[in-house]
Amino acid sequence: MGRKKRGISPVIATTLLIALVIIIFVIVFMWFRSTLKPAILKFGENIELACEKVSFSADYSNGKLDLSNNGDIPISGMKIKISKQGSYTTEDINEIATGWNGLSKGGAFTSSLNIDANSITEILVIPVLRGTSEEGEQDYVCDDRFGEIVYSVE
């Protein structure tokens, strides 16, 4: 006796195919959405543009860091990028200096840095700005190019 071969019906196959396409679309959409950063605004514009307008001066000597805000953009924080032979670490100014409250327009700050000065090749001070996004206030670390080198071994 011969068996009659049966497969799945075309309706079920089409339904499974559509469900598979929808699942793949949802996965790709969720991945793409997670790669986008929320827009952070400062004075109604993208905060990256505000980084270009930041103007500050920094000086480091004898373990003491002097900062002053020469521009109109308040600086809420600073990242200190400490380069050593072949590597670097980035520290928050609150972790290695005392008394930091930010730099408003025309503000100044002076403090000793609690860092190990052995074999340091460069110290870069990078401004951190506070902006607003859909999730509330957020800090934004400007690119290294907006920072200022305060110490360098040449």
C-alpha positions in Angstrom: 0.0 0.0 0.0 1.3 3.4 -0.9 1.4 6.3 1.4 0.1 9.6 0.4 2.7 12.3 1.0 1.3 15.4 2.6 3.0 18.8 3.3 1.9 21.8 5.1 -0.9 23.8 3.5 0.0 26.9 1.5 -2.0 29.0 4.0 0.1 27.8 7.0 3.3 28.2 5.0 2.4 31.8 4.0 1.5 32.6 7.6 4.8 31.2 8.9 6.7 33.1 6.3 5.0 36.4 7.2 5.5 35.8 10.9 9.3 35.1 10.3 9.6 38.4 8.3 7.9 40.4 11.0 10.1 38.8 13.7 13.3 39.7 11.7 12.0 43.2 11.1 11.4 43.7 14.9 14.9 42.4 15.8 16.6 44.7 13.2 14.4 47.7 14.3 15.3 47.1 18.0 19.0 46.8 17.3 19.0 49.9 15.1 17.1 51.9 17.8 19.6 50.9 20.5 22.5 52.2 18.4 21.0 55.7 18.1 21.9 58.1 20.9 19.2 60.4 22.1 19.6 64.0 21.1 21.1 66.1 23.9 20.4 69.8 23.5 22.2 72.8 25.0 20.6 76.2 24.4 18.2 74.7 21.9 20.9 73.2 19.6 22.8 69.9 19.5 25.2 69.8 22.4 28.1 68.8 20.0 27.8 72.3 18.5 28.0 73.8 21.9 31.3 72.0 22.5 32.8 74.1 19.6 31.8 77.3 21.4 33.4 76.3 24.8 36.3 78.5 25.7 38.4 77.7 28.7 42.0 78.0 29.8 43.9 75.4 31.8 47.3 75.2 33.4 49.0 72.4 35.3 52.2 72.9 37.3 53.6 71.4 40.5 50.6 69.1 40.8 48.2 72.0 40.8 45.4 72.4 38.1 44.1 75.9 37.3 41.0 76.2 35.2 39.0 79.3 34.1 35.9 79.6 31.8 36.5 82.3 29.3 33.3 81.7 27.3 29.5 81.9 27.6 28.9 78.1 28.0 28.9 76.8 31.6 31.1 73.7 32.1 29.5 71.2 34.4 32.5 68.8 34.6 35.9 67.9 33.3 37.4 64.6 32.3 41.2 64.3 32.8 42.9 62.0 30.3 46.2 60.9 31.7 48.5 59.3 29.2 51.4 57.1 30.2 53.7 55.1 28.0 51.4 53.3 25.6 48.2 53.6 27.6 45.9 56.1 29.2 43.2 56.5 31.8 40.4 59.0 31.9 39.4 60.3 35.4 36.5 62.5 36.4 37.7 65.7 38.0 35.5 65.0 41.1 37.6 61.8 41.7 41.0 63.4 41.6 40.4 67.0 42.8 38.5 68.6 45.6 35.9 71.3 45.6 34.7 71.1 42.0 31.3 72.7 41.4 31.5 73.4 37.7 32.6 76.5 35.9 30.0 79.2 35.2 30.7 82.1 32.8 33.9 83.7 34.0 34.4 81.1 36.8 37.7 79.8 38.0 38.9 76.7 39.8 42.2 75.7 41.4 43.0 72.4 43.0 45.8 69.9 43.5 45.3 66.7 41.5 45.6 63.4 43.3 47.4 61.5 40.6 50.5 59.4 40.4 52.9 61.6 38.4 55.3 58.8 37.6 55.8 58.2 33.8 53.0 60.6 32.7 53.5 61.7 29.2 50.5 63.9 28.7 47.5 65.3 30.6 44.5 66.4 28.5 41.6 68.3 30.1 38.2 67.7 28.3 35.1 69.7 29.1 31.8 68.1 30.1 28.6 69.9 29.3 25.1 69.4 30.8 22.2 69.3 28.4 18.6 68.2 28.2 17.2 65.2 26.3 13.9 63.3 26.4 15.2 61.5 29.4 16.0 64.7 31.4 19.3 66.3 32.1 22.4 64.5 30.9 26.1 65.1 30.8 28.0 65.1 27.5 31.7 64.6 27.3 33.1 66.7 24.4 35.5 65.2 22.0 39.3 65.2 22.8 39.8 67.9 20.1 37.9 70.4 22.3 40.2 69.6 25.2 43.4 71.4 26.2 46.7 69.7 26.8 48.1 71.0 30.1 51.1 68.8 30.4 53.2 67.1 27.8 56.6 65.4 27.7 58.2 66.1 24.4 
